[in-house]
Amino acid sequence: MNPLAIELNDMLAQNNPHVLEMLSDLGKNLFFPKGILTQSAEAKEKAHKFNATIGIATENGGPMYLQCIQDKLSAFDPKDIYPYAPPAGKPELRALWTEKMLRENPSQKGKFFSNPIVTNALTHGLSIVADMFVDKGDHLILPDMLWGNYNLTFGTCSGAVVQKFPTFTTAGGFDVNAFKTVLKNTAEEKGKAIVLLNFPNNPSGYTPTVAEGDALVAAIKEVAESGCNIVAISDDAYFGLFYEDSLKESLFGKLANLHPRILAIKLDGATKEEFVWGFRTGFITFADGNSKENAPVLTALEKKAMGIIRARISNCPHPSQTFAIEALRSPDFLKQKEEKFQILKGRALKTKAVLNSGKYDSAWTYYPFNSGYFMCLKLKTVDAEKLRVHLLNKYGVGGISIGKTDLRIAFSCIDEKDIQELFDIIYQAAQDLA
């Protein structure tokens, strides 16, 4: 094992040994090298005459670039576009995102957490978590309504065993008791659990109520108190898109510093929150279970995360970070974001009104939804995949089939005026097959 990895592991062992126990074998071996990057950083500070360390081409005191590209990006200084961004991301962006998190998550205020590290969007953050904390055979606890890519990232790539629980009770609320049962079983069998909380949920479009969220946190704490180490991941990809009665903040703030055996991890990003999907800019933030400042643990985790970023992709794209900084600093940012939120909320509420008309009751029911981009129909008379194909081939309408009965509809990309027609077509297609 590299001496730098040993040093980071010692920091964890001395300050919270439970976090060290949570790390995968790869996680224990991770470190951030003190090689070229460190030497380049020192040279950037002190090499006032010639800096022959950085691996880019320079010209006229700045980065070399092609004018045909710069002509399209003339509003930006070349130094904020072309050089490599720091491995953990641009400091300005990390600071602005911290301010945003605290502004939007009251429960996070007064808690101790790491400086968010920039990732290549949220999926990259999930991959970092899998690398750092998942060994083959570890249990990952998920609702049965889940984003399919979790299986690939955690199961196929890292060897996790996915343990599912029913998402909803028969009454239509989030099934906290089912979650707690699976978590307790994992605790008894493994002594370690990885919990993934994705709200607003993809594919269901559901975010728990405040009471349900508090019950989830209480269940996690109770199982941690029994002696189980828990890695609690908040996948906040659709954060902020809360339309009705639900939590209006991430559970990360309530899980942070809750118990020494709970490591809270927040994954979020500009990708969907700021409507910049192609920018691929996300963040990973850690909070261990100590109720007082525990800088060595957070430093060690940051260094290990930076190590896997360095190993896998070197660093994240610079231009998209610069664009995100400009947006977050804009005086029009919050106003414009609210305008887009209201459009999406209107589509969600219109979808619910159309579905509640009673017109389609013979063909389907629908799962609870109150947030995010999606909702799911539960079909009564036809197979979901057969309906999907028929819709596509005969009517030119696309949806996503999930299992035998569920059809996911992304109301986020349907104009409000077209929502009635959309469901009329789906109903007619179901009638065709029935």
RABELZI-V359417 format. One record per pair of residues at least 4 apart in sequence whose C-alpha atoms are under 7 Angstrom apart, sorted by the first residue. I is the first residue (numbers start at 1). J is the second residue. D is the distance in whole Angstrom. If there is no record, write none. Layout:
BEGIN
<<I,J,D> <I,J,D>>
END
This chain:
BEGIN
<<1,5,7> <1,6,7> <1,29,6> <2,6,6> <3,7,6> <4,8,6> <4,31,6> <5,9,6> <5,28,7> <5,29,6> <5,30,6> <5,31,5> <6,10,6> <7,11,6> <8,12,6> <8,300,5> <9,13,6> <9,20,7> <9,28,7> <10,14,6> <11,15,6> <11,296,6> <11,297,7> <11,300,7> <12,16,5> <12,17,6> <12,19,7> <12,20,6> <12,297,5> <12,300,7> <13,17,4> <13,20,6> <15,296,7> <15,297,6> <16,297,7> <17,21,6> <18,22,6> <18,229,7> <18,260,7> <18,261,6> <19,23,7> <19,263,7> <22,133,6> <22,229,7> <23,27,5> <23,28,6> <23,132,6> <23,133,4> <24,28,6> <24,132,6> <24,133,4> <24,134,5> <24,135,5> <25,29,6> <25,135,7> <26,30,6> <26,131,7> <26,132,6> <27,131,6> <27,132,4> <27,133,6> <30,304,5> <30,307,6> <30,308,7> <31,303,6> <31,304,5> <31,307,5> <32,303,5> <32,304,6> <32,306,6> <32,307,4> <34,38,5> <35,39,6> <36,40,6> <37,41,6> <38,42,6> <39,43,6> <40,44,6> <40,53,5> <40,54,6> <41,45,7> <42,46,6> <43,47,5> <43,51,6> <47,51,5> <56,83,7> <57,63,6> <57,64,6> <58,62,5> <58,63,4> <58,64,5> <59,63,6> <59,64,5> <62,79,7> <63,78,7> <63,79,6> <63,82,7> <63,83,6> <66,70,6> <67,71,6> <69,73,7> <70,74,6> <76,80,7> <77,81,7> <78,82,6> <79,83,6> <80,319,7> <80,322,6> <81,318,6> <81,319,5> <82,318,7> <84,318,6> <85,89,6> <85,90,6> <85,315,7> <85,316,7> <85,317,7> <85,318,5> <86,90,6> <86,315,7> <87,306,6> <87,310,7> <87,314,7> <87,315,5> <88,117,5> <88,118,6> <88,306,6> <89,94,7> <89,117,6> <89,118,5> <89,316,7> <90,94,6> <91,95,6> <92,96,6> <93,97,6> <93,321,7> <93,325,6> <94,98,6> <94,115,7> <94,116,6> <94,117,7> <95,99,6> <96,100,6> <97,101,6> <98,102,6> <98,116,7> <99,103,6> <100,104,6> <101,105,6> <102,106,6> <102,108,6> <102,109,6> <104,249,7> <105,249,5> <105,250,7> <105,253,7> <107,253,5> <107,254,6> <108,253,4> <108,254,7> <111,256,7> <111,257,7> <112,257,7> <112,287,6> <112,293,6> <113,285,7> <113,286,6> <113,287,4> <114,285,6> <114,286,5> <114,287,6> <114,298,6> <115,285,6> <116,283,6> <116,284,5> <116,285,5> <117,283,5> <117,284,5> <117,285,7> <118,281,7> <118,282,6> <118,283,5> <118,284,7> <119,124,6> <119,125,6> <119,281,6> <119,282,5> <119,283,5> <119,284,7> <119,316,6> <120,124,5> <120,280,5> <120,281,5> <120,282,6> <120,316,6> <121,125,7> <121,269,6> <121,271,7> <121,280,4> <121,281,4> <121,282,4> <122,126,6> <122,237,7> <122,267,6> <122,268,6> <122,269,6> <122,282,5> <122,283,7> <123,127,6> <124,128,6> <125,129,6> <125,267,6> <125,283,7> <125,284,6> <126,130,6> <127,131,6> <127,153,6> <128,132,6> <128,305,7> <128,308,7> <129,133,6> <130,134,5> <130,154,6> <130,158,6> <134,138,6> <134,158,6> <134,160,7> <135,158,6> <135,159,7> <135,160,7> <136,158,6> <136,159,4> <136,160,5> <137,159,6> <137,160,5> <137,161,6> <138,160,5> <138,161,6> <139,160,6> <139,161,5> <139,162,6> <139,163,6> <139,186,7> <139,193,6> <139,194,6> <140,160,6> <140,161,6> <140,162,5> <140,163,6> <140,193,6> <140,194,5> <140,195,6> <141,162,6> <141,163,5> <141,164,6> <141,194,6> <141,195,5> <141,196,6> <142,146,7> <142,162,7> <142,163,6> <142,164,5> <142,165,7> <142,195,7> <142,196,6> <143,164,5> <143,165,5> <143,166,6> <143,167,5> <144,164,5> <144,165,6> <144,166,5> <144,167,6> <145,167,6> <145,203,6> <145,204,7> <146,202,6> <146,203,6> <147,202,6> <147,203,6> <149,153,6> <150,154,6> <151,155,5> <151,156,6> <152,156,5> <152,157,6> <153,157,5> <153,158,7> <154,158,5> <154,159,6> <154,160,5> <155,159,5> <155,160,5> <155,161,6> <155,162,7> <165,178,6> <165,179,6> <165,182,7> <166,175,7> <166,178,6> <167,174,6> <167,175,6> <168,172,6> <168,173,5> <168,174,5> <168,175,5> <169,173,5> <169,174,6> <169,175,5> <172,368,6> <174,208,6> <174,212,7> <175,179,6> <176,180,6> <176,212,7> <176,215,7> <176,216,6> <177,181,6> <178,182,6> <179,183,6> <180,184,6> <180,219,6> <181,185,6> <182,186,6> <183,187,6> <184,188,6> <184,223,6> <185,189,6> <186,190,6> <186,191,7> <186,193,6> <187,191,5> <187,192,6> <187,193,7> <187,228,5> <191,228,5> <191,229,6> <192,228,5> <192,229,5> <192,230,6> <193,229,6> <193,230,5> <193,231,6> <194,230,6> <194,231,5> <194,232,6> <195,231,6> <195,232,5> <195,233,6> <196,232,6> <196,233,5> <196,234,6> <196,235,7> <197,233,6> <197,234,5> <197,235,6> <198,234,6> <198,235,5> <198,236,6> <199,206,7> <199,207,5> <199,235,7> <199,236,6> <200,205,6> <200,206,5> <200,207,5> <200,238,6> <200,239,7> <200,371,6> <200,372,5> <201,205,5> <201,206,5> <201,207,6> <202,374,7> <203,374,6> <203,375,6> <203,376,7> <203,408,6> <204,367,7> <204,369,6> <204,374,6> <204,375,5> <204,376,6> <205,369,5> <205,370,6> <205,371,5> <205,372,5> <205,373,6> <205,374,5> <205,375,5> <206,368,6> <206,369,4> <206,370,5> <206,371,6> <207,246,6> <207,247,7> <207,370,7> <207,371,6> <208,212,5> <208,213,6> <208,246,5> <208,247,6> <209,213,6> <209,245,6> <209,246,4> <209,247,5> <210,214,6> <210,246,6> <210,247,5> <211,215,6> <212,216,6> <213,217,6> <214,218,6> <215,219,6> <216,220,6> <217,221,6> <217,255,7> <218,222,6> <219,223,6> <220,224,6> <221,225,6> <221,259,7> <222,226,7> <223,228,6> <224,228,5> <224,229,6> <224,230,7> <224,261,6> <224,262,7> <228,261,7> <229,261,5> <229,262,6> <230,261,6> <230,262,5> <230,263,6> <231,262,6> <231,263,5> <231,264,6> <232,262,7> <232,263,6> <232,264,5> <232,265,6> <233,264,6> <233,265,5> <233,266,6> <234,251,7> <234,252,6> <234,265,6> <234,266,5> <234,267,6> <235,266,7> <235,267,5> <235,268,6> <236,250,7> <236,267,6> <236,268,5> <237,268,5> <237,269,7> <237,272,6> <238,272,6> <238,273,6> <238,372,6> <239,273,6> <240,248,7> <240,273,7> <241,341,7> <241,371,5> <241,372,5> <242,246,7> <242,248,6> <242,370,7> <242,371,5> <242,372,7> <243,345,6> <243,370,6> <243,371,5> <244,370,5> <251,255,6> <252,256,6> <252,264,6> <252,265,7> <252,266,6> <255,264,6> <256,264,6> <256,287,5> <256,288,6> <256,289,6> <257,287,6> <257,288,6> <257,289,4> <257,290,5> <257,291,5> <258,262,7> <258,289,5> <258,291,7> <259,289,4> <259,290,6> <260,288,7> <260,289,4> <260,290,6> <261,289,6> <262,288,7> <262,289,5> <263,287,6> <263,288,5> <263,289,6> <264,286,6> <264,287,5> <264,288,6> <265,284,7> <265,285,6> <265,286,5> <265,287,6> <266,284,6> <266,285,5> <266,286,7> <267,283,6> <267,284,5> <267,285,7> <268,282,6> <268,283,5> <268,284,7> <269,273,7> <269,281,6> <269,282,4> <269,283,6> <270,274,5> <270,276,6> <270,281,6> <270,282,6> <271,275,6> <271,276,5> <271,277,4> <271,279,6> <271,280,6> <271,281,6> <271,282,7> <272,276,6> <272,277,6> <279,320,5> <281,320,7> <281,321,7> <286,298,7> <290,294,7> <294,298,7> <295,299,6> <296,300,6> <297,301,6> <298,302,6> <299,303,6> <300,304,6> <301,305,6> <302,306,6> <303,307,6> <304,308,6> <305,309,6> <306,310,6> <307,311,6> <308,312,6> <309,313,6> <309,314,6> <309,315,6> <310,314,4> <310,315,6> <317,321,7> <318,322,6> <319,323,6> <320,324,6> <321,325,6> <322,326,6> <323,327,6> <324,328,6> <325,329,6> <326,330,6> <327,333,6> <328,333,6> <332,336,6> <333,337,6> <334,338,6> <335,339,6> <336,340,7> <337,341,6> <338,342,6> <339,343,7> <340,344,6> <341,345,6> <342,346,6> <343,347,6> <344,348,6> <344,412,6> <345,349,6> <346,350,6> <346,416,7> <347,351,6> <347,411,6> <347,412,7> <347,415,7> <347,416,5> <348,352,6> <348,411,7> <349,353,6> <350,354,6> <350,416,7> <351,355,6> <351,419,6> <352,356,6> <353,357,6> <354,420,6> <360,364,6> <360,427,7> <361,365,6> <363,379,6> <363,380,5> <363,381,6> <363,427,7> <363,430,7> <364,377,6> <364,378,5> <364,379,4> <364,380,5> <365,377,6> <365,378,5> <365,379,7> <366,376,6> <366,377,4> <366,378,5> <367,376,6> <367,377,6> <367,378,7> <369,375,6> <373,410,6> <373,411,6> <373,412,5> <374,408,7> <374,409,6> <374,410,4> <374,411,6> <374,412,7> <375,408,6> <375,409,6> <375,410,7> <376,406,6> <376,407,5> <376,408,4> <376,409,6> <377,406,6> <377,407,5> <377,408,6> <378,405,5> <378,406,5> <378,407,7> <379,384,7> <379,405,5> <379,406,6> <381,434,6> <382,387,7> <382,430,7> <382,433,7> <382,434,6> <383,387,6> <383,404,5> <383,405,6> <384,388,6> <384,401,5> <384,403,7> <384,404,5> <384,405,5> <384,406,6> <384,407,6> <385,389,6> <385,401,5> <386,390,6> <387,391,6> <387,429,7> <387,430,6> <388,392,6> <388,398,7> <388,399,6> <388,400,7> <388,401,6> <389,393,6> <390,394,6> <390,429,7> <391,395,5> <391,396,6> <391,397,5> <391,398,7> <391,426,7> <391,429,6> <392,396,5> <392,397,5> <392,398,6> <399,407,7> <399,408,6> <399,409,6> <400,407,6> <400,408,5> <400,409,7> <401,406,6> <401,407,5> <401,408,6> <402,406,5> <402,407,6> <414,418,6> <414,419,6> <415,419,7> <418,422,6> <419,423,7> <420,424,6> <421,425,6> <422,426,6> <423,427,6> <424,428,6> <425,429,6> <426,430,6> <427,431,6> <428,432,6> <429,433,7> <430,434,6>>
END
